[in-house]
Amino acid sequence: MCLCASNIRVAAQWNWEGDTIIHDPIIRACRTVPKTNKRYDIDIRQFLTPRSNAVIRREIGRIADSLQKNDRALFLSRKQHSFDLRLRVITAYLAERIAYRSRGPKARQLDFWLFPEETLRKRSGDCEDRAFLLASLLLASGISSYSIRVALGKVYDQEKKTGYDHVWLMYKNESGMWMLIEPLLHTRRARKETARLGQRQSKGPEATIEYIPYYVFNDEHLWRLKKNTVSTTFEDYVRDRTFWESFDPEFAAGVHNHIFDEALSGLSSWDLLYVKAISLAMDLNPTVYDPRDHFDNGYVAESWDILKERLKEGTLSGLARAGHAVADFYAHTSYEFFGKRTDGELMPFDPDNPDACFTQAPEYGRGGFDFARFSVNESKCDDTLHTESIPHWNGKKLVSGRFGQPGDQAQGVLEKTFITIPYAMRHESDFKYRTCLPHHNEIAVDDEKKPDSHILYQDEERFREAFRLRRQAAVRHIGMLYQQWLEENK
């Protein structure tokens, strides 16, 4: 979890690479031969044009020509950050040049799916048309098929208890994270709605939207995904679907991350969407979990070192990952418990001068943060080690909760099934002390609602105040990093 969490939920179990190849990717009687009533079969992969398609490549050339000199050179290269730049540029192009047009429920038939060239000619398309065009443009730009998946599945509105068939895109970025790219977010209408919602200064979205994939495909293969509720064949699935008959770009714009909305208000709409997608991806990819990306398991100083390296990249991706990590610092560590207040607000932490940020030196052998109040990883931490760990962590000043440790009885389903600390980190000499830390769920403040497992703050009002202080400090700190990032990348 994270203070930066949006209302998008994508269950961690999905293997976006695809689980099982479907060797018959044909949609029977998919389209009608012009001026006849005869219908013909289509291989679903044909809705993504070959990367050598001259029409799509011509459009890539036009996109490149519209860029400034330095960006154009990077866009056309194969250097580091060039592929992620292509995603940002092409999705912004899609939003500006290809209007969203819902054709209505009567026209929601497979016969109405457009090929990418048709969507380009019309300059408009439905969610599936826009997803097919976006995937084709990314492939034609030189991004590998390995990094592209078009997802067919459902979007479930947990507030309305209703699911809707939908198509979206998954992109594996240069950091190895799968990013969810929502076609409906990349529209002019969605941009206007995003700005309107951002002016409300609300604490966060109310409805939670869950993306549930059934199939993924690219220009090479169609895969089925396990652990979902589809029991029919692929042919029956596509024949019975009623894609996106109720939602529109105004829905997609509600997928907010209000910390970034406040802290990065100077970014363009498209760059802000990209930052949010990176932040979401950091929580969606448990198979590449590194506790130093989230200030977990007591890796506080180490996390700040990595955060600074992210900012030095000078990229929007680096800024996004650093911003996410900052929010995790305030949500996951003990800083708010011991940190100074100025005018009733939590003082932003200074990793270069940490001692100036505390009202008193943190202690973990007594008071509200007495380690005796919390659990330990019983498979690794005995009473003797637990006692030894207290002066160790007193010397480190700040702690954060243990998470993803093998054999931990306090693990949740997510940890047990998908998340583990990298092998090399578990065999470092000081890892034994990390097994004696309180569990993440006992001390972290990721949300305004106090979980039953929380021990640090038993009082609901104190918990809500901790959430407010941490959130506001995160907003201020991310804003400061953004200004620093702008200065260093003029």
Long-range contacts (C-beta under 8 A, 24 or more apart in sequence): 1-283, 1-331, 1-444, 1-446, 1-447, 2-279, 2-282, 2-283, 2-294, 2-324, 2-327, 2-328, 2-331, 2-446, 3-259, 3-327, 3-328, 3-330, 3-331, 3-446, 3-470, 3-471, 3-474, 4-257, 4-259, 4-260, 4-279, 4-323, 4-324, 4-327, 4-328, 4-474, 5-257, 5-283, 5-446, 5-447, 6-205, 6-255, 6-256, 6-257, 6-276, 6-279, 6-280, 7-204, 7-205, 7-206, 7-207, 7-208, 7-209, 7-254, 7-255, 7-256, 8-180, 8-209, 8-210, 8-211, 8-255, 8-280, 9-158, 9-208, 9-209, 9-210, 9-211, 10-180, 10-210, 10-211, 10-280, 10-284, 11-210, 11-212, 12-284, 12-286, 12-414, 12-417, 12-418, 12-419, 13-227, 13-417, 13-418, 14-213, 14-225, 14-227, 15-225, 15-226, 16-149, 16-151, 16-170, 16-172, 16-178, 16-213, 16-216, 17-149, 17-223, 18-149, 18-216, 18-221, 18-223, 18-224, 18-225, 19-223, 19-224, 19-225, 19-226, 20-223, 20-224, 20-226, 21-221, 21-222, 21-223, 22-215, 22-221, 22-222, 22-223, 22-224, 22-234, 24-234, 24-235, 25-217, 25-221, 25-222, 25-234, 26-235, 27-110, 27-235, 27-238, 27-239, 28-235, 28-239, 30-110, 30-111, 30-113, 31-110, 31-111, 31-113, 32-111, 39-111, 42-110, 44-217, 44-222, 44-238, 45-217, 45-218, 45-219, 45-220, 45-221, 45-222, 46-115, 47-113, 47-115, 47-116, 47-132, 48-116, 48-132, 48-135, 48-136, 48-139, 48-150, 48-217, 48-218, 48-219, 49-115, 49-116, 49-117, 49-136, 49-139, 49-140, 49-219, 50-219, 51-139, 51-140, 51-142, 51-219, 53-116, 53-117, 53-136, 53-140, 55-116, 55-117, 55-120, 56-116, 56-117, 56-120, 56-136, 56-137, 56-140, 57-140, 59-120, 59-137, 59-140, 60-137, 60-140, 60-141, 63-89, 63-90, 63-93, 63-137, 66-93, 75-141, 78-142, 80-174, 81-174, 81-313, 81-315, 81-317, 83-142, 83-143, 83-147, 83-173, 83-174, 84-173, 84-174, 84-315, 84-316, 84-317, 86-138, 86-141, 86-142, 86-143, 87-138, 87-143, 87-171, 87-173, 87-179, 87-181, 87-274, 88-270, 88-271, 88-274, 88-316, 90-134, 90-137, 90-138, 90-141, 91-134, 91-181, 91-186, 91-270, 91-273, 91-274, 92-186, 92-270, 93-137, 94-130, 94-133, 94-134, 94-137, 94-183, 94-186, 95-186, 95-187, 95-188, 95-190, 95-191, 95-270, 96-188, 97-123, 98-123, 98-124, 98-125, 98-130, 98-133, 99-123, 99-124, 99-187, 99-188, 100-124, 100-125, 100-126, 100-127, 100-130, 100-183, 100-184, 100-187, 100-189, 100-190, 100-248, 100-249, 101-125, 101-126, 102-126, 102-244, 102-248, 105-242, 105-245, 108-242, 108-243, 108-244, 108-245, 110-238, 110-239, 126-243, 126-244, 127-166, 127-167, 127-168, 127-183, 127-184, 127-243, 127-244, 128-167, 128-243, 128-244, 130-183, 130-184, 130-186, 131-167, 131-168, 131-169, 131-183, 134-169, 134-181, 134-183, 134-186, 135-169, 135-218, 138-171, 139-218, 139-219, 143-171, 145-218, 145-219, 145-220, 146-172, 147-171, 147-172, 147-173, 148-172, 148-218, 148-219, 149-178, 149-216, 149-217, 149-218, 150-216, 150-217, 150-218, 151-211, 151-213, 151-215, 151-216, 152-213, 152-214, 152-215, 152-216, 152-217, 152-237, 152-238, 152-241, 153-211, 153-212, 153-213, 153-214, 153-215, 153-228, 154-211, 154-212, 154-214, 155-209, 155-210, 155-211, 155-212, 155-247, 156-209, 156-210, 156-211, 156-212, 157-207, 157-208, 157-209, 158-207, 158-208, 158-209, 158-210, 159-206, 159-207, 159-208, 160-207, 162-246, 163-212, 164-244, 164-245, 164-246, 164-247, 165-241, 165-242, 165-243, 165-244, 165-245, 166-211, 166-243, 166-244, 166-247, 167-243, 167-244, 168-211, 170-216, 173-278, 173-281, 173-317, 174-317, 175-317, 175-321, 176-285, 176-288, 177-278, 177-281, 177-282, 177-284, 177-285, 177-288, 178-281, 178-284, 178-285, 179-277, 179-278, 179-280, 179-281, 180-211, 180-277, 180-280, 180-281, 180-284, 181-277, 182-252, 182-255, 184-247, 184-248, 184-249, 184-251, 184-252, 185-249, 185-252, 185-253, 185-255, 185-273, 186-270, 186-273, 187-249, 187-252, 189-248, 189-249, 189-250, 189-253, 190-249, 190-250, 190-252, 190-253, 191-253, 191-269, 191-270, 192-253, 193-249, 193-250, 193-253, 193-254, 194-253, 194-256, 194-269, 194-272, 194-273, 195-269, 196-253, 197-253, 197-254, 197-256, 198-256, 198-258, 198-261, 198-265, 201-262, 202-258, 203-258, 203-448, 204-256, 204-258, 204-448, 205-254, 205-255, 205-256, 207-254, 209-251, 209-255, 259-327, 259-471, 259-474, 259-475, 259-478, 260-323, 260-478, 262-475, 262-479, 263-323, 263-474, 263-475, 263-476, 263-478, 263-479, 263-482, 264-323, 264-478, 264-479, 264-482, 266-482, 266-486, 267-482, 271-316, 274-316, 274-317, 274-320, 275-316, 275-319, 275-320, 275-323, 276-320, 278-316, 278-317, 278-320, 278-321, 278-324, 279-320, 279-321, 279-323, 279-324, 282-321, 282-324, 286-414, 286-418, 286-419, 287-418, 289-404, 289-419, 289-420, 289-421, 289-422, 290-422, 291-403, 291-404, 291-421, 291-425, 293-321, 293-324, 293-325, 293-328, 294-325, 294-328, 294-332, 294-403, 295-325, 295-328, 295-329, 295-332, 295-333, 295-400, 296-328, 296-332, 296-400, 296-401, 296-402, 296-403, 296-404, 296-440, 297-400, 297-401, 297-402, 297-403, 297-404, 297-405, 297-421, 297-434, 297-437, 298-393, 298-396, 298-399, 298-400, 298-402, 298-433, 298-434, 298-437, 299-400, 300-329, 300-333, 300-396, 300-397, 300-398, 300-399, 300-400, 301-351, 301-396, 303-328, 303-329, 304-329, 304-351, 308-351, 311-481, 311-484, 311-485, 311-488, 314-485, 314-488, 314-489, 319-481, 319-482, 319-485, 322-481, 323-478, 323-481, 323-482, 326-474, 326-477, 326-478, 326-481, 327-474, 327-478, 329-474, 329-477, 330-470, 330-471, 330-473, 330-474, 330-477, 331-444, 331-445, 331-446, 331-470, 331-474, 332-400, 332-401, 332-440, 332-443, 332-444, 332-446, 333-398, 333-399, 333-400, 334-362, 334-369, 334-398, 334-399, 334-400, 334-443, 335-398, 336-445, 336-466, 336-469, 336-470, 336-473, 337-362, 337-368, 337-369, 337-456, 337-466, 338-362, 338-369, 338-398, 341-469, 345-469, 345-472, 345-473, 345-476, 346-469, 346-470, 346-472, 346-473, 347-473, 348-473, 348-476, 348-477, 348-480, 349-473, 349-477, 354-397, 354-398, 355-397, 358-397, 361-394, 361-397, 362-394, 362-397, 362-398, 362-399, 363-394, 364-390, 364-393, 364-394, 364-399, 365-390, 365-391, 365-394, 368-456, 369-456, 371-436, 371-438, 373-438, 373-455, 373-456, 374-437, 374-438, 374-439, 374-442, 374-443, 374-455, 374-456, 375-409, 375-410, 375-438, 375-439, 375-442, 376-435, 376-436, 376-437, 376-438, 377-402, 377-405, 377-407, 377-408, 377-409, 377-410, 377-435, 377-436, 378-408, 378-409, 379-406, 379-407, 379-408, 379-409, 379-435, 380-405, 380-407, 380-432, 380-435, 381-432, 381-435, 381-436, 385-432, 385-433, 385-435, 385-436, 386-436, 388-433, 389-433, 389-436, 389-437, 392-430, 392-433, 393-433, 393-437, 399-437, 399-438, 400-437, 400-440, 400-443, 400-444, 401-437, 401-438, 401-439, 401-440, 401-441, 401-442, 401-443, 401-444, 402-434, 402-435, 402-437, 402-438, 402-439, 402-440, 403-439, 403-440, 405-434, 405-435, 408-435, 408-439, 410-439, 410-441, 410-442, 412-441, 445-470
